[in-house]
Amino acid sequence: MSHTAKPIPEGFHTLTPHITVRDATQAIEFYKVAFDAQVRDVRYTAEGKVMHALLHIGDSLLILNDEFPELGAIAPQSPHGSGFAIHIYLPDVDPIFERAVAAGARVRMPLADAFWGDRYGQLMDPFGHKWSLATRLRNVSREDLRRAQHASFGSMAATA
């Protein structure tokens, strides 16, 4: 079951760092010890890789995931990897996404209504930095999210 949501989810600020790491499980443990991070959510692939983790550090959130080179998610240790993106939640993502493209950003992933409840897209700015932009359209229950994740990623998605 899903329902309408605030365009910027509770706890998020406009900008949220999103990092790609090697061994996200180990990274989560490090951030817990080093920065007193509180784990808000972790979703795994069927192979046990971290597909998406959300950590609360101080008054901010950090999104992180394991490497998925086939999806362009590459850690800094990999050739040509930066392991970093900036995520922006906006009240209305469409005009800002279009404005960024008109200003010279390259579309990496076109805007679409995503299974996790966001209208979401990705850009590469002219300076080589990755940006993801979103507006929350609806809140999705954990069970609905699990089903949608499996439908979208098949064997790559976690079954539990």
C-alpha positions in Angstrom: 0.0 0.0 0.0 1.3 3.5 -0.8 0.0 6.9 -0.2 0.8 10.5 -1.1 4.0 11.9 0.5 5.7 15.2 1.1 8.0 16.0 -1.9 11.0 16.1 0.3 10.9 13.1 2.7 11.1 13.6 6.5 14.7 13.9 7.7 16.2 14.9 4.3 17.6 18.3 3.5 17.7 19.6 -0.1 21.2 18.2 -0.7 22.2 14.7 0.5 25.6 13.1 -0.3 25.5 9.7 -2.0 28.6 7.6 -2.0 29.6 4.3 -3.6 32.1 2.2 -1.7 33.8 -1.2 -1.8 32.4 -3.3 1.0 29.4 -1.2 2.1 28.8 -3.4 5.1 32.2 -2.6 6.4 31.7 1.1 5.6 28.5 1.2 7.6 30.2 -0.3 10.6 33.0 2.3 10.2 30.6 5.2 10.0 28.7 3.8 13.1 31.9 3.8 15.2 33.6 6.9 13.7 30.7 9.2 13.4 28.0 7.7 15.6 25.9 6.9 12.5 22.5 5.4 13.0 21.3 3.0 10.4 17.9 4.0 9.1 17.6 1.5 6.3 19.6 -1.0 4.4 18.5 -3.0 1.3 20.5 -5.9 -0.1 20.8 -7.7 -3.4 20.2 -11.5 -3.5 24.0 -11.8 -3.4 24.3 -9.8 -0.2 25.6 -6.6 -1.7 24.2 -3.3 -0.3 22.0 -1.9 -2.9 20.9 1.1 -0.8 21.7 2.2 2.7 20.5 5.3 4.5 22.5 6.5 7.6 21.7 9.3 10.0 24.7 11.3 11.1 24.0 14.3 13.3 21.2 16.2 11.6 21.9 14.9 8.2 21.5 11.7 6.1 24.1 9.8 4.0 23.1 7.4 1.2 25.6 4.7 0.3 25.8 1.5 -1.7 28.3 -1.1 -2.9 29.9 -0.9 -6.3 27.7 -1.8 -9.3 29.9 -1.1 -12.3 27.1 -2.4 -14.6 25.0 0.4 -13.4 27.7 3.1 -13.4 28.2 3.0 -9.6 31.9 2.9 -9.2 34.0 3.3 -6.0 36.9 5.8 -6.0 39.5 2.9 -6.0 38.2 1.8 -9.5 39.6 3.3 -12.7 37.6 6.4 -13.5 35.6 6.1 -10.3 34.6 9.0 -8.2 32.2 7.1 -5.9 30.2 10.2 -5.2 27.0 11.8 -6.3 24.9 14.7 -4.9 21.2 13.9 -4.4 18.7 16.7 -4.5 15.1 16.5 -3.2 13.0 19.2 -4.8 9.3 20.2 -4.5 9.0 19.8 -8.3 11.9 18.0 -10.0 10.8 18.4 -13.6 11.6 22.1 -14.3 14.9 21.9 -12.4 16.0 18.8 -14.3 15.1 20.4 -17.6 16.8 23.7 -16.7 20.0 21.8 -15.8 20.0 20.0 -19.1 19.4 23.3 -21.0 22.4 24.7 -19.0 24.7 21.9 -20.3 24.1 18.8 -18.0 24.1 15.4 -19.7 21.3 13.0 -18.9 22.5 9.8 -17.3 19.1 8.5 -16.4 15.9 10.3 -17.7 13.3 11.4 -15.2 10.8 8.6 -14.4 8.4 7.6 -11.6 10.6 5.1 -9.7 9.4 2.0 -7.8 10.5 3.4 -4.5 8.1 6.4 -4.8 10.2 9.2 -6.2 10.1 10.9 -9.5 13.9 10.4 -10.2 16.6 11.1 -12.7 20.4 11.4 -12.9 22.6 14.0 -14.6 26.3 14.6 -15.2 27.3 18.2 -14.9 29.8 19.7 -17.4 32.5 19.3 -14.8 32.1 15.5 -14.4 30.1 15.4 -11.2 27.0 13.1 -10.9 23.7 14.5 -9.6 20.5 12.7 -8.8 17.3 14.7 -8.6 14.0 13.6 -7.1 10.6 14.6 -5.8 8.9 12.1 -3.5 5.5 11.2 -5.0 4.3 8.6 -2.6 5.5 6.7 0.5 5.9 3.0 -0.2 5.7 0.3 2.5 8.7 -1.9 3.0 6.8 -4.9 1.6 5.7 -3.1 -1.5 9.2 -1.8 -1.9 10.6 -5.3 -1.6 8.2 -6.6 -4.3 8.9 -3.7 -6.6 12.6 -4.0 -6.1 12.4 -7.7 -7.0 10.3 -7.0 -10.1 12.7 -4.3 -11.2 16.0 -6.1 -10.6 15.0 -9.8 -10.7 17.7 -12.1 -9.5 19.8 -9.1 -8.5 17.3 -8.0 -5.8 17.2 -9.5 -2.4 14.5 -12.0 -1.7 14.3 -11.2 2.1 
